[in-house]
Amino acid sequence: MLPATFKLCAGISYRHMRNMTGLRKNAMVAIHHELNRLAGPGPSNWISQVRRRSSLLKTAYFKKEGYSEEEMSYVKQGENALQKAISILSEQDGWTTEIVAANGDKVLSKMLPDIGKVFKLEVMLEQHPDNLYQELVGNMEQMGEWNPNVKQVKILQKIGPETMVTHEVSAETPGNVVGPRDFVSVRCAKRRGSSCFLAGMSTQHPKMPEQRGVVRAENGPTCIVMKPCAEDPNKTKFTWLLNIDLKGWIPKTIINKVLSQTQVDFANHLRQRMANNVSMEMAHAC
């Protein structure tokens, strides 16, 4: 019904048809009927209908492009991770402060049913979101070069322009309080207007079964959100939602301290990486 309604509305955009009173009336009645049908008893039904139509359209697109059921499953997992993460970040109440650094970087935490403890890093970076997106998404496999908490990031598979499956290996913490962990994650990278998103969650992939001697940890939903600062669009409001199950017999107090400090360290390492990139660009320009 909805496509037919749109066609009817499109018809009255032509000048010679706008004067046809009956057609105009039919179009208005059709719009009213369709919105009432979709809206149902409340706005939640409207939202669910829109999401369902979006999901069906995406499924049809990927089938048309020749993607397999497995590939479509990864796309859905990535988008589900993004939706869950955005939902968590949109809730402003109930957060507890874990760390406030001297430069204003802040880590908050919150306990959520069925998910556990999540951490949220909030910082301001002296970089445009596009540059940060290029570093974190375009140069993802280079992260081990500048982040000492990461040994390796490898892209196992790319599906379309926004989805990929990765394998990450973390370094042990100082004193080997927490040993190396590895993760297999599906990631969803999107750019919407001036904002950039990189969401993810644990998954499985045939190219990377569990490795002997390495603890396979789980994450998700996780998400990095990068938005230009309202006062200065060349600066970025950077938010990182982190949820990880490190597995093993590690006291929760240690886990909480390690994860919150890891987020603060990440922001500092990223700043240094971006500063080095600028220095190299300037050197090449001379």
NORVEN-V294400 format. One record per residue. RES is the residue in three letters. D_CENTER is the distance of its C-alpha to the mean C-alpha in whole Angstrom. Layout:
BEGIN
res->[RES | RES]
d_center->[D_CENTER | D_CENTER]
END
This chain:
BEGIN
res->[MET | LEU | PRO | ALA | THR | PHE | LYS | LEU | CYS | ALA | GLY | ILE | SER | TYR | ARG | HIS | MET | ARG | ASN | MET | THR | GLY | LEU | ARG | LYS | ASN | ALA | MET | VAL | ALA | ILE | HIS | HIS | GLU | LEU | ASN | ARG | LEU | ALA | GLY | PRO | GLY | PRO | SER | ASN | TRP | ILE | SER | GLN | VAL | ARG | ARG | ARG | SER | SER | LEU | LEU | LYS | THR | ALA | TYR | PHE | LYS | LYS | GLU | GLY | TYR | SER | GLU | GLU | GLU | MET | SER | TYR | VAL | LYS | GLN | GLY | GLU | ASN | ALA | LEU | GLN | LYS | ALA | ILE | SER | ILE | LEU | SER | GLU | GLN | ASP | GLY | TRP | THR | THR | GLU | ILE | VAL | ALA | ALA | ASN | GLY | ASP | LYS | VAL | LEU | SER | LYS | MET | LEU | PRO | ASP | ILE | GLY | LYS | VAL | PHE | LYS | LEU | GLU | VAL | MET | LEU | GLU | GLN | HIS | PRO | ASP | ASN | LEU | TYR | GLN | GLU | LEU | VAL | GLY | ASN | MET | GLU | GLN | MET | GLY | GLU | TRP | ASN | PRO | ASN | VAL | LYS | GLN | VAL | LYS | ILE | LEU | GLN | LYS | ILE | GLY | PRO | GLU | THR | MET | VAL | THR | HIS | GLU | VAL | SER | ALA | GLU | THR | PRO | GLY | ASN | VAL | VAL | GLY | PRO | ARG | ASP | PHE | VAL | SER | VAL | ARG | CYS | ALA | LYS | ARG | ARG | GLY | SER | SER | CYS | PHE | LEU | ALA | GLY | MET | SER | THR | GLN | HIS | PRO | LYS | MET | PRO | GLU | GLN | ARG | GLY | VAL | VAL | ARG | ALA | GLU | ASN | GLY | PRO | THR | CYS | ILE | VAL | MET | LYS | PRO | CYS | ALA | GLU | ASP | PRO | ASN | LYS | THR | LYS | PHE | THR | TRP | LEU | LEU | ASN | ILE | ASP | LEU | LYS | GLY | TRP | ILE | PRO | LYS | THR | ILE | ILE | ASN | LYS | VAL | LEU | SER | GLN | THR | GLN | VAL | ASP | PHE | ALA | ASN | HIS | LEU | ARG | GLN | ARG | MET | ALA | ASN | ASN | VAL | SER | MET | GLU | MET | ALA | HIS | ALA | CYS]
d_center->[33 | 30 | 31 | 35 | 34 | 32 | 35 | 38 | 36 | 36 | 39 | 40 | 39 | 42 | 45 | 47 | 45 | 45 | 48 | 48 | 48 | 48 | 45 | 43 | 44 | 43 | 39 | 39 | 40 | 37 | 34 | 36 | 36 | 33 | 31 | 33 | 32 | 28 | 28 | 30 | 31 | 28 | 25 | 23 | 25 | 24 | 20 | 20 | 23 | 20 | 17 | 20 | 21 | 18 | 17 | 21 | 21 | 18 | 20 | 23 | 21 | 20 | 24 | 25 | 24 | 25 | 22 | 23 | 22 | 20 | 18 | 17 | 16 | 14 | 12 | 13 | 11 | 8 | 8 | 9 | 7 | 5 | 8 | 9 | 7 | 8 | 11 | 12 | 11 | 13 | 16 | 18 | 21 | 22 | 20 | 22 | 23 | 23 | 23 | 24 | 25 | 28 | 26 | 24 | 21 | 20 | 18 | 18 | 18 | 19 | 20 | 18 | 20 | 20 | 17 | 19 | 18 | 15 | 15 | 13 | 14 | 15 | 17 | 18 | 18 | 21 | 19 | 18 | 14 | 15 | 17 | 14 | 12 | 15 | 15 | 12 | 11 | 15 | 16 | 14 | 17 | 19 | 17 | 20 | 23 | 22 | 20 | 23 | 21 | 19 | 22 | 20 | 17 | 18 | 16 | 18 | 17 | 16 | 15 | 16 | 14 | 10 | 10 | 12 | 13 | 14 | 17 | 17 | 20 | 20 | 23 | 26 | 26 | 29 | 32 | 30 | 29 | 26 | 27 | 24 | 22 | 20 | 16 | 16 | 12 | 10 | 7 | 6 | 6 | 7 | 10 | 11 | 15 | 15 | 11 | 8 | 4 | 3 | 2 | 6 | 9 | 13 | 15 | 18 | 20 | 23 | 23 | 22 | 24 | 25 | 27 | 30 | 30 | 26 | 25 | 22 | 19 | 16 | 13 | 10 | 8 | 7 | 4 | 6 | 7 | 10 | 13 | 16 | 19 | 21 | 24 | 23 | 21 | 21 | 20 | 16 | 15 | 12 | 11 | 9 | 9 | 11 | 13 | 15 | 18 | 20 | 23 | 27 | 29 | 28 | 29 | 26 | 27 | 27 | 23 | 22 | 24 | 22 | 19 | 19 | 21 | 19 | 16 | 19 | 20 | 17 | 17 | 21 | 20 | 18 | 20 | 23 | 21 | 21 | 24 | 26 | 24 | 26 | 29 | 29 | 29 | 31 | 34 | 33 | 34 | 37]
END
